Amino acid sequence: MLFPGGGPGGAALHDAAYWFSSPFRRRRDIILVDQRGTGYSLPSLNCPELEAEDIVTVKDQLHAARACSRRLRRSGVDLRQYNSAAIAADIADLRVALGLRQINLFGVSYGTRAALTVLRDHPEGIRSVILDSAYPPQVDAYSEEGANAGAAIEALLQGCAADPACAEAYPQLDRTFYRLVARLNRAPATIERVDAGTGEPYEEELYGDDLVSHVVGLLYDTAAIPRLPRAIAEAAEGDYGLLAELLDGPPEEEPGDEAPAGEQLAPEPARAADAMGSSAADAGDISYSEGVFYSVECHEEVIFGDLEAAERAVAELPRELHTALLSPFEQTTAICDVWGAGRAGAREELPVASDVPALVLAGEYDPITPPRWGRAAAEHLPNSYFFEFPGIGHAAVFAHSCPERIALAFLDRPRSEPPATCLARMRGPQFEVP
């Protein structure tokens, strides 16, 4: 099974420790592929310029992106060669180089775009494909991005209203949230945060638009979703402790040390994971390559975006969301104007059709790759099976045992619909109440 990472720009090898103890590894060999320009690959398109602590404003970000692009191009990097078609060709070449007659592709988020591009350009040798949180080429991602995120926020607020315990604990949570956003935009709050890398405390000035962006980010995380209504309600009363706790995330653990019984790493994989972690530390942060992100997205997605269409879509949502939901499109477009990734042809807007067996998975609350994108991908894959999971955010397989079990069953028999009895037992979030 080959896993090409997400992003674009995500390094698959960065999460090797997960795969060493994954149930997928008990049945199959796992091939982790860093997309060209990411992780340990050379040349690296990592942009330390964009990771600097003094980047505060949108203007700072644009200057840093321009500096990174210039540095890479002056060093001989052709940014036009970092895109989904090139990544798919690399995967096809790797299969041949490894002497593998057939492989199973497993894509999550952007990894689904890479997998679909392999199906389109290099279908030979592909036994099956899993698309978790699908990002198919026919969607207009940047025109839809704001509306998708806003719809996920609305789904959260409506989900609380439809849950008797949540509705009683936090009545009219939608009104509470939008009033809080407006109030913070007028008078920002100062919240106490903890730096994930150093463990040092710091203060964040929280505006309403920041709150919207934070909630969108937390909707990726299935574990955070049940706690969000309480965090919003407490923030409206001036208590930002739970919100900060969710944003800071759990403390990092050493791989294998606190894993559930039966899931600790065996000695050899543990040593390998430690060695990779040490190498990563020597190389700096290799988990994500900003340069690959902008090269891919600017080349084949942002160029098809329509800001006016994005504004029309967001206009259907409460006005308190508009600025925060449209800003990412505007910022990315400004960077693409100076990045130099070239322009893809119309082919990158077309759906991928293939009769390769496919499993398509989606989370109800996913704010970035909504379930309808998964359905759109499945429409052109006649041998596909689509499942949507209640209460789940982004990357369903990594969030809950049910999608994981369905994926494992599909890999065993990809031409038969996998049993999904666990899905009938799943419920929406069990919202946290006092």
N, C-alpha and C positions, 0 to 999 in steps of 0.2 A: 504494500500500500504506500503510495507516494503522497506526501503532504507538502505543498509548495508555499506555505506561510500565507499571511494575510496582508493587510495594509491598504494599498501597496506600500512596500518598504519594510514589512515585518520580517524578521529573521526567524525562520523555522527552527534553526538549531538553538536559538536562545531558550526555547522551552523544552529542550531535550529531556530534562529530568522527568517531566510529565509523561513523556512517551515511554520511558524506560519501565514505568510501573503501570502503564495503561493496559486495560483489558484487550485492546486491539493488538498489542504486541504478543499476547499469549497465543494468538491464532495466526499471526502473519508477521513477516518482516516489515519493518517500518523504514521508509526512506524519507528523510527530512531534507528539503531542498531550500537553501537560501536563494531567493531570487537574485539575478545578477545585480550587483551593486549593493547588496544588503549583507548584513552579518559578517562572515569571514571572507566573503568574496573580494577579489581584487580586479580592478580598482574599486575602492569603497566610495559610495556616493553619500556617505554620512556628512552632515552639515553641522559641525560644531558652532559655526556662526549663528545658527538658529537656536542653539541650546544655551547661549550666553545668558547670564542672569540679568544683564542690563537691558534686555529686550522687554520693553514695557508697552509701547504703543504700536499701532498698526504700521506706522511709518518706520519704526525700528525694525519690525519684522520684514518689511519690504526691502530695506537696505541690506539686512542680513542675508536674505534670499538672493539678492543680486550679487552680493559678494561671494556667496557659495557657488553660484552658477559660473561666475567669472573664473574663480579659482579652478573649478573642475574643467572648464573648457580650455583654460590656459595649460593645464596639465595633459591635455590631449584627449580628454573624455568627450565623446560625441553623445550628447544627451538625447539625440534622436534615436539611439539604438537601445533605449531602455523603455520598453513598452510590453503590452501583453503578448503581441505576436512574437517578439524576441524571447520572452520568458517561456512561451509555449514551445518554441523551437529548441530551447535549451533542454526542456523536459524530455522532448522526443529524442534528442541526441543522447541524453543521459540513459534513457531506457536501452538504446542500442549499445552504448558503451558498456553497460553493466551486463549485457547479454541476456536481458529479460524478454521472454516471448510475450508476456502479458503483464500489465500492472493495473491496479485499482487506484483511481484518483480520489483524493479526499480534500475538498476545498472548503474553507470557512471564510466568509466575508469576501474580501478581494480574491482570496484563493479560489473562489468559485468562478470568478471571471477568468483567471488563468486556466482553470480546468476546462471551462467551456471553450476557450480559445484552442486548447489542445484538441478537443473533440472536433472543432471546425477545421483546423489546419493539419493535424497529425493524428487522425483517428486510429491508425493502425496500432495494434497492440494494446488497446484500452479495453479491459474486461468489464469494468463498471465505473461509475462515478457517483460520489456523494457530494451534494451541494447543500451546505449548511449556511443559512443566512445569505441567500443568493443575491448576486450582483450581476445580472445578465446585461449584455451590451445594448439591448434595445431600450433600456430605461434611460430617461433623461435625468441623470442623478442629481446634477446641480440645480436644475429647475425644480426638482421635487424635494430636495434635501430639507429645506425649511418646513415645508408642509408635512413631510414625513415625521420630523421631530416633534412638530406641534401636535400632530395627531396622536403620537405616543403619550405626550403629556396629558392631552384630553382623555385618552383611554385610562390613564392612571387615575385621574380625578373622578371620572365616571365609574371606574371600577370600585373606588372607595364608596361613592354614593350608592352603588347597588349592593354593597355588602352591609348588612344590618349593623354589625358591631362597629365597623369603620365609620359608617354614617352617623351613628349615635355618638361616637367619641369625637368625631371631627365634622360636625354638621356644616354643610355648604363649603366644603373644602375648596371648591373651585373659586368661589368668591374670596375666600381667605388667601389663596395663592396669588391671584391676580392683584388684589389690593396690596399684598406684601411686595410684589414686583414693582408696582408703581411707587410705593413708599420708599423702597430702597433706591430707586433711580433718583428720587428727590433728595434723599438723605442716606447715603450708604452706611452700613454697619461695619464694625471691625470685629473679625472673628479670629479665634486662636486656632492655628493649624500646626501640624507637625511635618517637617520635611521627610519624605519617604526614604531619601538616600542617606541623610545624616542623623535622623532622629531628633534634630534640633527644632524647637518651637519657633514659629514666626507668626506675624499678623497679616491677614488678608483684608483689604478693603473690599467689601461685598456690595456691588450695585445690583439692581434688579435684573439687568441683562446678564450679569454674572450668574445669578441664581438660576435663571432659565437655562443657561448653558450647562451649569452643574447638574441640574435635574436631568437634562437630556443625557449627559454623560453617565449618570447613575442608572439610567434605564437600560443601559447595556448590560448591567450586572444583575443577574437574576436574584442573587442573595440580597441586594440592596432594595429591590422593589417593595417587599412587604413593609419596610421600615420608612419609606418615603413619606406617606401621609403624616405619620407622627413627626418626622423631622420638619415638614412644612408647617404643621400646626404649632409646634414648639418655637420655631423661628419667628412665626407671626407674633408670639408672645415675648419675643426678645431673647429666647434661649436657643443659641446656635450650636450647642454642644453635640447633639446627635448628627446634625448636618455635617459638622466638621469631622466627626468620627467616620461617617460614611465616605466623605471625600478623601480622608487620609488612608482609608483601607486598613485591613488587618496588618499586624506586624509581620515582617518577612520571616519565614522559617527556612532552615536548611533542608534541602531535599531529603526526604526519607525520615527525618528525625521524628516528626509528629504525624506521620501517615497512619491511617487506620490499620488495624491488625490485618495482616495478609497483603498489605500494599507497600510495605517498605521495599526499598531497592535492594536487590541482591548485591553482593560485594563488588563484582566486576562492573555492572552498570553504575553503581554508586561511585566507584573510582573514576569511571569515564565521565560521569556528570560533573564531579568535582574538578577534573582536569579541564573540561570545557569551560566551567565557570571561571577557573583561574586564567585561562587564555583570554576569555572575554574581558576579565578585569584588566589584563595587560593591554588589550586593544581599545579600552575605553568602552563607551556604551554602544554595543553592537546590536541592540534589540530592535532598533528602528532606524531606517535611512530616509531622512527627509528628501534627499536628492532623488531617490527612486520614486517616492510618492509624487513629487511634482513632475518628474519626467513622464510617468505613466498617465497621471490624471490630466496634465496639461495637454499631452499629445492626443489623447483619445476620448476624453470625457468633457472637460471644461469647455473645449471648443464648440461643443454642441449645445451648451447651456444657453438659456435665455432668461436674463434677469427680469424682464417684464413678465414673463410667464411665472417665474418664481414669486414675484410680488403679487400677482393675481391669485396664486394658490394660497399664499400666506394671508392675504386679505380676508379669507374666509374664517380665520382664527381670531381670537381675542387680540385687540390692538396691543396689549401689554407684551405680547410675544414677538411682534413684528421685527423690531430692530435686532434682537438677539438671533432670531432665526435666519435673517437675511445676511447678517455680517459675514459668516463663513464663505458664502458664495462670492461676495464682493472682495474679500481679502484674497481668496485663492485666485480669482480672476486677475487681480492686480499683480500677483506673483507670476502667474503664467505669462503675462505680457512681457516680462523681462527674463523668463527662464531659458528659453531657447530649445524647447523639446520638439519643435516641428508640429505638423498637423497630420493626423490620421485621415485616411479616406473614409468615404461613407460606409464602407464595409463594417467599421467598428460601431455602427449604429444598428446593425441588423441582428435579429435573433439567430441563435445557433440551433440548427436542426440536426438531430442525430438519433439513430435507433439503438445506441449503446444503452444498456440498462442504467437507470439513474434513480437515486433517492434524493428527494428535495425536502429539506427540513426548515421550519420557520418558527420564530418565537412571537407570541401575541404582542408583546410590548417592545419589540425591537424598534429602536428609534431611527436606525440608519438603513437597514435593509428589510423593509416591511414584508409581511407575508404575501402581499399581492405581487411583489417582485419574484418570489419563489413560484407562485402560480404562473406568472408570465413566462418564466424559464421552462416550467414543466409543460406548458402548452405546445412547445416545439420538440418535446422529447417523448415520443409515443410510448416508449417502454419505461415510463417514469412513475414513481409513487410519491405523492405529496402528503406531508403531515404538518399540521400546525399545532403547537403546544401551548396550552393556557398557562399564563403566569410567567412565561419565559421571556427573557430579553434577547440579547445577541449571543450567537454561538451556542445553539441549543445542546449539541452533544456534550459540551464541556460544562453545562449547567445542571443537568439532571440525568438520572440513570435511565429514564424511559427512552429518550431519543438515542442514547448510547446503545441500549439493548436492540432497538430497531435497526440501527446502523450495523451492528454486529451480525444480526440475522440476515440482513440484506447482503452483506459481503459473502456470507456462506452460500446463498442461493439468489443471485441478483436477478434472475429471470422469473422469480416468484415473488408475489407481494409478501413483504415481511409481516409476521404477526405483530399486532399493535394493541393487544388487550390492555397493556399498561396505560395507554392514552386515555381509555375510558375511565380510568381511576384517577386521572390527574384533575386537579381543581385549580382555580385561579389563586392568586396570592392570599396567604393567610395574614392579612394586614395586622401589624403590631398595634395594640391599643394599650392604654395605661392599665 
